Amino acid sequence: MDNQVEKNKAICKVFFDELFNQKNIDAIDQFVDSGVTIQNPFPGQRTGADGYRDISQIYGLAFPDLKISFNHILGDGDKVTCHFTLEGTHKDLFMNVSATGIKVKYDVIYILKFTNEKIVEHWSLVDALSVLQQLGAVSV
C-alpha cells in the first residue's frame, strides 16, 4: 500500500480524535488547509478552515460530551474516506431544536482530499434525519 495513503489515513484518525474526543480546536490549524473546500456546507457555515471552526462550535455547544468512534478508514490516492459514529447528549440548541437532554448516536461519512498532508477538500454525509428523529423533532 502507498505510504502516503497510510499517512493520510493516520492523519484522519488523529485529527478527528483531537477535534471530537479531545475538544482540541487547534487541530484544525495543524491538519486543515486554510483554504479547504467544503463541498456540502452546513447552513450558515463559512468557507475554508473557518468552516471547520463553525461546525466544531455548533456541535460542541449542542453536544458538549460528543465522542467519536471509528468504524472504517479507507484510502485511495489522495483521498481518505472515514466512517464513524458520534454519540453525545443534546444540551443546547441544534438545528432549531432546543436542548432535550437526549443522548443521540448517529453515523457520519467524510471523504477528504489531501495535499502535502493537509485536508484541502471535504465532502460529508451526516445522518441528520436520525439525529432529528432521536431528538423528537421529526417522525417518519
N, C-alpha and C positions, 0 to 999 in steps of 0.2 A: 504494500500500500504506500502511496505517496506520503512522504514525510511532512509536507506542508499541509496536506489534508488532515493528518493526525494532529498537527499543531493547532490548526483552526478548530477542530473538534474539542481539543483540550481548552482552548480559549473560551469557547461557548460554555463549557461546564463551569469554569472558574468565574466567568463574567456573571452568569445568571445566578450562581450561588452567592456571589458577593452582593449583587443587586437585590435579590429577593430574600435570601436567608440571613445575610449579614447586614442588610439595610445600608450598604456602602454605596452611596450615590456617586462618590468619586471614581468608582469603577467605570463609569460612563466615559470619563476623560481618558482613562487608560486603554479601553478596548473599542471605543466607538469613534469613527472619524467625525470631525465636527460638521462636515457637510453630508453626513449619511442621508441617503434617500429612503424615506419611509413610504412604501408603495400604497398602503391602505391605512392611513392615519385614523386615529380615534377622533370623534368630533371635537373640534377646537384645538387639536394637538398641533404644536408648532413644527417647523421643519428642522432638519439637522439633529444634532445631538441634543438640542433643547427639547425636541420631541420625546426623547427618552426620559428626560427630566420630568416633563409633563406627566407622562404615564406613570412614572415612579411615584410622583406626588399624588395623583388621583387614586391609584391602588393603595399606596401607603397610608393615606388618610382613611379611605373607606374600609380597608382590611389591614389594620396595623400589625397583625400577627401572621400575615401571609407568608407561606412557606412553599418552596418548590421541591418537587421530586422528579428526577429524570427517568423517562421511560425508554427513549431511543435518541441516539445522536448519530446521524449518518452524514458522511461527507462524500462529495464528488467534485473534483476540480476545485474551483474557487468558492464553492457553496457548501454550506452545512445546514442540515435540517435537524431541528431539535423538537422532540415531542415530550412534553412534560405535563405534570398535574400540579395544580395550585390549590392550596387549601387555606382558608382564613375566615375570620369572624367579621361580619358586617357591622362596623362600629360608627360609620359616618355616611353621608350622602354618596350614593353611587348611581349614575345614570338616572337621576331624578327620583331615586328610591331612598327615603330616609332610613337611618340606622334601624336594623331589626334585631341585632344580636344573634342572627342565624349564622351558623358555620356552613360555608359553601365549599364545594370541591368541584373543579372543572378542568378540562384539558385545553392545552394550547399547542399549536404547531407554529414554529418560526422557521423561515428559510432565510439564511443570512449569506450575503456575498462578502468575501474578504479581499482586501488588497493590503499587502505589507502588514499582515497580522492585525488589521483593524476592520471592524464591520463598516462597510461602505454602502450596503443596500439591505433592506429589510422588508420581508413580507410576513404577515401574521394571519393566523386563523384561530380566533378565540371563540370558545363555545359560550357566547354571551347569552343565548337563549336559555341554556341550562342554568346560568347564574341567576337570571331574572326569574326563572321558574322556582328555583330554590328559595329566592327571597320573597316569593308570593306575589311578584309584580305582574306576572303573566301566567296564563294557564293554556294548556293545549288540549 
